[in-house]
Every structure is written in structure tokens, then in C-alpha cells.
């Protein structure tokens, strides 16, 4: 599936994973589980998770950790695909 199609599908998705002050370590297993079931997951990075970095940086690190593709970031939300 191409990137544009993934963006269209992601538009109507609800956020199902929230990254908070515990950082990306706390959500790695949950995101892995959701990607195994859904293939496309939307993640919200709360203010505490972004301290000292951008949403894009945090999302790229999380994508690498769960072996997924980062489809896009918009605001403080990122979409992952596997």
C-alpha cells in the first residue's frame, strides 16, 4: 500500500496509544500488539513525552523500536504501519 493510501486510511482512525511522561519504553509492547492486529495505529505524544525533543524525533525512535514504518506525523500525533 502506498503512503498516500495509508494517510487516507489513517485520517479516520482514533488514537489508541498515548505516550506520556514514562516515554516510549512504556508503550512499546502495546504498540507492537496493536500493530500485529491492526497494521495501522495512531499514537498521540503528550506534552510530558515531548520534553526536550520533537514529536517527529520521538515518533522515529518509537518506529525503530517496534520495527514499523512511520507514515506521518501531524501536530503531536503519529501514524505507524507494519
VEXLUM-365497 format. One record per residue (C-alpha): residue number from 1; residue in one letter; x, z, y. Coordinates in Angstrom, 3 decimals. Layout:
BEGIN
- NUM | A | X | Z | Y
...
***
This chain:
BEGIN
- 1 | X | 0.000 | 0.000 | 0.000
- 2 | X | 1.410 | -0.895 | 3.391
- 3 | X | 1.957 | 1.554 | 6.237
- 4 | X | -0.932 | 0.240 | 8.344
- 5 | X | -3.414 | 0.716 | 5.490
- 6 | X | -2.115 | 4.247 | 4.901
- 7 | X | -2.604 | 5.070 | 8.585
- 8 | X | -6.192 | 3.818 | 8.412
- 9 | X | -6.909 | 5.940 | 5.327
- 10 | X | -5.273 | 8.986 | 6.909
- 11 | X | -7.402 | 8.762 | 10.041
- 12 | X | -10.465 | 10.270 | 8.331
- 13 | X | -8.553 | 12.896 | 6.327
- 14 | X | -8.898 | 16.560 | 7.117
- 15 | X | -5.808 | 18.733 | 7.455
- 16 | X | -5.329 | 20.572 | 4.157
- 17 | X | -1.881 | 22.137 | 4.653
- 18 | X | -0.819 | 24.261 | 7.626
- 19 | X | 2.828 | 25.079 | 8.312
- 20 | X | 3.162 | 28.380 | 10.159
- 21 | X | 5.818 | 30.922 | 11.014
- 22 | X | 7.071 | 31.038 | 7.410
- 23 | X | 8.174 | 27.418 | 7.799
- 24 | X | 8.237 | 24.534 | 5.364
- 25 | X | 9.537 | 26.654 | 2.471
- 26 | X | 6.176 | 28.394 | 2.274
- 27 | X | 4.165 | 25.181 | 1.838
- 28 | X | 6.436 | 23.056 | -0.360
- 29 | X | 4.699 | 23.909 | -3.643
- 30 | X | 1.221 | 23.494 | -2.173
- 31 | X | 2.069 | 20.112 | -0.678
- 32 | X | 3.606 | 18.988 | -3.982
- 33 | X | 0.403 | 19.942 | -5.814
- 34 | X | -1.818 | 18.162 | -3.301
- 35 | X | 0.296 | 15.011 | -3.319
- 36 | X | 0.108 | 14.937 | -7.110
- 37 | X | -3.699 | 14.928 | -6.871
- 38 | X | -4.427 | 13.017 | -3.677
- 39 | X | -1.369 | 10.812 | -2.862
- 40 | X | -2.127 | 11.119 | 0.879
- 41 | X | -2.093 | 14.517 | 2.620
- 42 | X | -2.370 | 15.558 | 6.261
- 43 | X | -0.287 | 18.539 | 7.416
- 44 | X | -0.565 | 20.488 | 10.685
- 45 | X | 2.531 | 22.153 | 12.159
- 46 | X | 1.518 | 25.255 | 14.084
- 47 | X | 3.442 | 26.397 | 17.163
- 48 | X | 5.399 | 29.047 | 15.243
- 49 | X | 6.659 | 26.425 | 12.781
- 50 | X | 7.989 | 24.186 | 15.551
- 51 | X | 10.145 | 26.801 | 17.272
- 52 | X | 13.492 | 25.207 | 18.019
- 53 | X | 12.576 | 21.733 | 16.792
- 54 | X | 10.096 | 18.904 | 16.988
- 55 | X | 7.199 | 18.106 | 14.696
- 56 | X | 8.987 | 14.900 | 13.692
- 57 | X | 12.109 | 16.821 | 12.613
- 58 | X | 10.121 | 19.358 | 10.624
- 59 | X | 7.992 | 16.645 | 9.006
- 60 | X | 11.042 | 14.637 | 7.950
- 61 | X | 12.603 | 17.729 | 6.389
- 62 | X | 9.382 | 18.506 | 4.522
- 63 | X | 9.044 | 14.904 | 3.304
- 64 | X | 12.562 | 15.017 | 1.916
- 65 | X | 11.919 | 18.334 | 0.211
- 66 | X | 8.770 | 17.125 | -1.595
- 67 | X | 10.108 | 13.619 | -2.242
- 68 | X | 7.348 | 11.913 | -0.261
- 69 | X | 7.136 | 9.272 | 2.443
- 70 | X | 6.322 | 10.325 | 5.983
- 71 | X | 3.616 | 7.867 | 7.027
- 72 | X | 3.310 | 9.036 | 10.632
- 73 | X | 3.336 | 11.976 | 12.990
- 74 | X | 0.826 | 12.269 | 15.765
- 75 | X | 0.903 | 15.281 | 18.022
- 76 | X | 1.584 | 18.211 | 15.729
- 77 | X | 0.131 | 16.573 | 12.623
- 78 | X | 1.965 | 14.575 | 9.967
- 79 | X | 0.750 | 12.424 | 7.086
- 80 | X | 2.617 | 12.319 | 3.769
- 81 | X | 2.268 | 9.788 | 0.952
- 82 | X | 3.508 | 9.731 | -2.604
***
